Amino acid sequence: MRTPVIAGNWKMYKTVDQALDFLNTLRGRSEVNGVEQVLCASFVSLPTLIQATSGTEISIGAQNLHWEEEGAFTGEVSPTMLNDIDVSYVIIGHSERRTYFAETDEAVNKKTKSALGHDLIPIVCIGETLEEKEADRTQETVRDQVAQALDGLTSEEATRVILAYEPVWAIGTGKSATADDADDVIRFIRKAVSDQLDPQVAREMRILYGGSVKPGNIDSFLERQDIDGALVGGASLDPDSFAQLVNAAAKSGDQE
Ligand SMILES: O=C[C@H](O)COP(=O)(O)O
């Protein structure tokens, strides 16, 4: 059985004090069993958040990393540095990084390998743009992104990857994919993983949906067998709404 994951992507929101306020309000409100809850915050807040969540069921993730361990790469953060402060997860290849920071599939692959080599759990984002969707190229796009992200990984490594299917047109727009459409694409992704690696990896790999997920629509995604949780932007910024998402996922895990 795959443990559901609710990962909040705080993007470039929240100062250190605001991050701590969030945790203080969240305390005791989110279910601790049967679900992995992850908060992916800015690099600046990570050490404080890790200290504040020590001994709790909340895990902390970064939103990016460089694949090299060290070097002359101004402004970058290495996997070794994330290890040093006990970060557990890292988002890789988010569409905002692909669009605004020219992150390529090749870089996504290098970062994924580097994260795995440093015991970080990569949350690798894939998804089609509106233009690709309208040209009926959703499957082709996600298949290529998955193929390149997982290229060269062993089955054992690939099983540790979490994929997040985030249609770019659904991110921050309030217009989520329908559960039917998300489910269709995620089943297609599972089949692609099975063809590329092996059926067991496809059965064990967690695949999340992301794009305008909120407490009001999370159940429709979680009730689909192939959707293992969500990567959430806007609705993860509020502790009450994040707790509701986590609790919904814990409940969905109970029912399986
Ligand atoms: O990483 C999260 C996604 O970009 C989704 O953001 P959103 O929930 O605000 O649409």
PDBQT file of the ligand as one rigid body, heavy atoms in Angstrom, charges set to zero:
ROOT
HETATM    1  O1  LIG A 301       3.478  23.200  -6.234  1.00  0.00    +0.000 OA
HETATM    2  C1  LIG A 301       2.274  23.486  -6.177  1.00  0.00    +0.000 C 
HETATM    3  C2  LIG A 301       1.580  23.899  -7.341  1.00  0.00    +0.000 C 
HETATM    4  O2  LIG A 301       2.267  24.874  -8.042  1.00  0.00    +0.000 OA
HETATM    5  C3  LIG A 301       0.124  24.193  -7.152  1.00  0.00    +0.000 C 
HETATM    6  O3  LIG A 301      -0.117  25.500  -6.732  1.00  0.00    +0.000 OA
HETATM    7  P1  LIG A 301      -1.618  25.900  -6.371  1.00  0.00    +0.000 P 
HETATM    8  O4  LIG A 301      -2.115  24.869  -5.400  1.00  0.00    +0.000 OA
HETATM    9  O5  LIG A 301      -1.518  27.249  -5.781  1.00  0.00    +0.000 OA
HETATM   10  O6  LIG A 301      -2.390  25.845  -7.650  1.00  0.00    +0.000 OA
ENDROOT
TORSDOF 0
